[in-house]
């Protein structure tokens, strides 16, 4: 039987293999694969991107998710996940493991240049908020005003961010979309990552989590298959509970067949709203 040291070494090797895999990630290709029609068709009620935006809008407008600091964990090259939260929080921190993704975000924040035109997303979120699509310019200004940092992060370290990145008590809310299951080699590593995230969150703070169901891989570049931890609803719930979170809401989206476009084998998406227990 292997000893604890051998098991720990094996787990560390598996995490390191994931880090190495991501060195071939192509932000522009990833955005094209996942954030254009049909997955981002704002005229379709069953399109997955509008569903995600609606989940986030509801969570940030219900009144209990509030405070000063919002951290987006594993932003990737995307911005949609903070388009609602930026109206509620005075400081937003974007994070990602990859420098290429951080550069993509920093370019947009600086001058609007990006591998994807975020205007339809901004307009759609404004409509969810009861505003005219033309208010998207105001939302752009708000985002640029409140995003204070784009920081490196490693969810597999006990302290995922550099010391001093957050207030001593932690962030008031974390949001994370398609990060944990796509950056972890197995369920145990994913659960440990949730524990690490908890160290960034104040007691009673909220975690808003969006992730894939039934997915074993996705394309991180044209020819790069990145392995994903295959999750079902029960595993999402048990992982949150075992990591010290109280699940408050779970919503499930089932992917229509015409949105299986060959860039992954996902069957559904979950949205979880949870709270760090005191």
C-alpha positions as CSV (number, residue, x, y, z in Angstrom):
1,X,0.0,0.0,0.0
2,X,1.4,3.5,-0.8
3,X,2.1,5.8,2.1
4,X,0.6,9.2,2.6
5,X,3.8,10.8,1.1
6,X,3.4,8.8,-2.1
7,X,-0.3,9.8,-2.4
8,X,0.5,13.4,-1.8
9,X,3.3,13.3,-4.3
10,X,0.9,11.7,-6.9
11,X,-1.7,14.4,-6.3
12,X,1.0,17.2,-6.7
13,X,2.2,15.5,-9.9
14,X,-1.4,15.5,-11.3
15,X,-1.9,19.2,-10.4
16,X,1.5,20.0,-12.1
17,X,0.4,18.2,-15.2
18,X,-2.7,20.4,-15.4
19,X,-0.5,23.5,-15.0
20,X,1.6,22.3,-17.9
21,X,-1.4,21.4,-20.1
22,X,-2.6,25.0,-19.9
23,X,0.6,26.5,-21.3
24,X,-0.9,25.8,-24.8
25,X,-4.2,27.6,-24.1
26,X,-5.3,30.1,-26.8
27,X,-7.6,32.8,-25.4
28,X,-8.8,33.9,-28.8
29,X,-9.7,30.4,-29.9
30,X,-11.4,29.7,-26.6
31,X,-13.6,32.8,-26.9
32,X,-14.5,31.9,-30.5
33,X,-15.5,28.4,-29.5
34,X,-17.7,29.3,-26.5
35,X,-18.8,32.9,-26.6
36,X,-20.2,33.3,-30.1
37,X,-23.5,31.9,-31.5
38,X,-25.1,29.5,-31.0
39,X,-23.9,29.5,-27.4
40,X,-24.1,33.3,-27.2
41,X,-27.3,33.9,-29.2
42,X,-29.1,36.7,-27.4
43,X,-32.2,36.1,-29.5
44,X,-32.7,32.6,-28.2
45,X,-34.2,31.9,-24.8
46,X,-32.4,28.5,-24.6
47,X,-28.9,29.8,-25.4
48,X,-26.5,29.1,-22.6
49,X,-24.7,32.4,-22.4
50,X,-28.0,34.4,-21.7
51,X,-28.9,31.8,-19.1
52,X,-25.6,32.3,-17.3
53,X,-26.0,36.1,-17.4
54,X,-29.5,35.8,-16.0
55,X,-28.3,33.6,-13.1
56,X,-25.6,36.2,-12.2
57,X,-28.0,39.1,-12.6
58,X,-30.5,37.5,-10.2
59,X,-27.8,36.7,-7.7
60,X,-26.4,40.2,-7.6
61,X,-29.8,41.9,-7.5
62,X,-31.4,39.8,-4.7
63,X,-29.9,42.1,-2.1
64,X,-28.0,39.6,0.1
65,X,-24.9,39.4,-2.0
66,X,-23.2,42.7,-1.1
67,X,-20.1,44.3,0.4
68,X,-17.0,46.1,-0.9
69,X,-14.8,43.5,-2.6
70,X,-15.7,41.0,-5.3
71,X,-13.1,38.6,-6.6
72,X,-13.5,36.7,-9.9
73,X,-11.6,33.4,-9.5
74,X,-10.1,32.1,-12.7
75,X,-11.4,34.8,-15.0
76,X,-9.9,33.3,-18.1
77,X,-10.1,35.8,-21.0
78,X,-13.8,36.6,-20.2
79,X,-15.6,39.5,-18.6
80,X,-19.2,38.5,-18.5
81,X,-19.1,37.1,-15.0
82,X,-18.6,40.6,-13.4
83,X,-20.9,42.7,-15.6
84,X,-23.7,42.5,-13.0
85,X,-21.5,42.4,-9.9
86,X,-19.6,45.6,-10.8
87,X,-22.8,47.6,-10.0
88,X,-22.9,46.2,-6.5
89,X,-19.3,46.2,-5.4
90,X,-16.9,49.1,-5.1
91,X,-13.8,47.0,-5.9
92,X,-13.6,44.1,-8.4
93,X,-10.5,41.9,-8.7
94,X,-10.0,39.7,-11.8
95,X,-7.6,36.8,-11.5
96,X,-6.2,34.0,-13.7
97,X,-3.3,31.5,-13.7
98,X,-2.3,32.3,-17.2
99,X,-0.4,35.5,-18.2
100,X,-2.0,35.3,-21.7
101,X,-5.5,35.6,-20.2
102,X,-4.5,38.4,-17.9
103,X,-3.1,40.3,-20.8
104,X,-6.3,39.8,-22.7
105,X,-8.3,41.3,-19.8
106,X,-5.8,44.2,-19.3
107,X,-6.0,45.2,-22.9
108,X,-9.8,45.5,-22.8
109,X,-9.6,47.5,-19.5
110,X,-7.0,49.8,-21.0
111,X,-8.5,50.6,-24.4
112,X,-11.3,48.2,-25.3
113,X,-9.2,46.0,-27.6
114,X,-10.1,42.3,-27.2
115,X,-10.3,39.1,-29.1
116,X,-14.1,39.3,-28.7
117,X,-16.5,42.2,-29.0
118,X,-18.2,42.3,-25.5
119,X,-20.8,44.9,-26.6
120,X,-23.7,42.5,-27.1
121,X,-23.0,41.1,-23.6
122,X,-22.9,44.6,-22.0
123,X,-26.1,45.6,-23.8
124,X,-27.9,42.4,-22.7
125,X,-26.9,42.8,-19.0
126,X,-28.1,46.4,-19.2
127,X,-31.5,45.2,-20.4
128,X,-31.6,42.6,-17.6
129,X,-31.1,45.6,-15.2
130,X,-34.0,47.5,-16.8
131,X,-31.9,49.9,-18.7
132,X,-31.5,50.7,-22.4
133,X,-28.9,48.8,-24.3
134,X,-27.3,52.2,-24.9
135,X,-26.4,52.3,-21.2
136,X,-23.6,49.8,-22.1
137,X,-21.2,52.7,-22.3
138,X,-22.0,53.5,-18.7
139,X,-21.3,49.9,-17.7
140,X,-18.0,50.0,-19.5
141,X,-17.0,53.0,-17.5
142,X,-18.2,51.4,-14.3
143,X,-16.2,48.2,-15.0
144,X,-13.0,50.2,-15.7
145,X,-13.6,52.3,-12.6
146,X,-14.1,49.4,-10.1
147,X,-11.7,46.7,-11.5
148,X,-8.7,47.5,-9.4
149,X,-6.4,44.6,-10.3
150,X,-5.8,41.6,-12.7
151,X,-3.8,39.2,-10.5
152,X,-2.1,35.8,-10.9
153,X,-3.9,33.0,-9.0
154,X,-3.3,29.4,-8.3
155,X,-6.3,27.6,-6.8
156,X,-4.2,24.6,-5.8
157,X,-2.1,26.6,-3.4
158,X,-3.3,27.2,0.2
159,X,-3.0,30.9,-0.4
160,X,-4.2,31.3,-4.0
161,X,-3.3,35.0,-4.2
162,X,-0.2,36.8,-3.2
163,X,-0.3,38.1,0.4
164,X,-1.8,41.5,0.8
165,X,-4.0,41.2,-2.3
166,X,-7.2,41.3,-0.3
167,X,-8.3,42.9,2.9
168,X,-7.4,40.9,6.1
169,X,-11.0,39.7,6.6
170,X,-11.1,38.5,3.0
171,X,-13.4,39.3,0.0
172,X,-17.2,39.8,0.5
173,X,-18.0,37.6,-2.5
174,X,-16.2,35.2,-4.9
175,X,-17.5,34.4,-8.4
176,X,-15.9,31.6,-10.4
177,X,-17.1,30.2,-13.8
178,X,-15.8,27.0,-15.4
179,X,-12.5,27.2,-13.4
180,X,-12.4,24.5,-10.7
181,X,-13.5,21.5,-12.7
182,X,-11.3,22.5,-15.6
183,X,-8.2,23.2,-13.6
184,X,-8.4,20.2,-11.2
185,X,-7.2,16.6,-12.0
186,X,-9.9,15.0,-9.8
187,X,-12.8,15.6,-7.4
188,X,-10.5,15.5,-4.4
189,X,-8.4,18.3,-5.9
190,X,-11.5,20.3,-6.7
191,X,-12.7,20.0,-3.2
192,X,-9.3,21.1,-1.8
193,X,-9.4,24.1,-4.2
194,X,-12.8,25.0,-2.7
195,X,-11.1,25.0,0.8
196,X,-8.4,27.2,-0.6
197,X,-10.9,29.7,-2.0
198,X,-12.6,29.8,1.4
199,X,-9.5,31.3,2.9
200,X,-10.0,34.3,0.5
201,X,-13.6,34.8,1.7
202,X,-14.9,36.5,4.8
203,X,-17.1,34.4,7.1
204,X,-20.7,34.7,5.8
205,X,-19.4,35.8,2.4
206,X,-20.9,34.4,-0.8
207,X,-19.5,32.1,-3.5
208,X,-21.3,32.2,-6.9
209,X,-20.2,29.2,-8.9
210,X,-20.9,28.3,-12.5
211,X,-19.5,25.1,-14.0
212,X,-19.9,22.2,-16.4
213,X,-21.9,19.0,-15.8
214,X,-20.9,15.7,-17.5
215,X,-17.9,17.2,-19.2
216,X,-14.7,15.3,-19.6
217,X,-12.7,17.6,-21.9
218,X,-12.9,20.9,-23.7
219,X,-10.7,22.6,-26.4
220,X,-8.4,25.2,-25.0
221,X,-7.0,25.7,-28.5
222,X,-7.7,24.3,-31.9
223,X,-5.7,21.1,-31.1
224,X,-5.5,21.2,-27.3
225,X,-7.9,18.8,-25.4
226,X,-7.9,19.9,-21.7
227,X,-9.3,17.2,-19.3
228,X,-12.2,18.2,-17.0
229,X,-13.5,16.6,-13.8
230,X,-16.8,15.0,-14.7
231,X,-19.4,16.3,-12.3
232,X,-23.0,15.6,-11.6
233,X,-25.4,17.6,-9.4
234,X,-24.8,15.5,-6.3
235,X,-21.1,15.9,-6.5
236,X,-21.5,19.7,-6.8
237,X,-23.6,19.7,-3.7
238,X,-21.4,17.4,-1.7
239,X,-18.2,19.2,-2.7
240,X,-19.6,22.5,-1.5
241,X,-20.9,21.0,1.8
242,X,-17.6,19.2,2.6
243,X,-15.6,22.4,1.9
244,X,-17.5,24.5,4.5
245,X,-20.2,26.2,2.3
246,X,-23.9,26.3,2.8
247,X,-25.7,25.8,-0.5
248,X,-28.5,28.3,-0.9
249,X,-29.5,27.8,-4.5
250,X,-28.7,25.4,-7.4
251,X,-30.0,25.9,-10.9
252,X,-29.4,23.5,-13.8
253,X,-29.3,24.1,-17.6
254,X,-29.4,21.3,-20.1
255,X,-27.5,21.9,-23.3
256,X,-29.7,21.6,-26.5
257,X,-28.3,19.3,-29.1
258,X,-27.5,22.0,-31.6
259,X,-25.2,23.7,-29.0
260,X,-23.0,20.6,-28.9
261,X,-20.6,22.1,-31.4
262,X,-17.6,19.8,-31.1
263,X,-15.5,21.9,-28.7
264,X,-16.4,19.9,-25.6
265,X,-18.7,17.1,-24.5
266,X,-20.6,19.1,-21.8
267,X,-24.2,18.0,-21.2
268,X,-25.3,20.8,-18.8
269,X,-24.3,23.7,-16.7
270,X,-24.9,24.4,-13.0
271,X,-25.2,27.7,-11.1
272,X,-24.7,27.5,-7.4
273,X,-25.1,30.2,-4.8
274,X,-23.5,29.3,-1.5
275,X,-22.3,31.0,1.6
276,X,-19.2,30.4,3.7
277,X,-20.3,29.1,7.1
278,X,-19.4,31.2,10.1
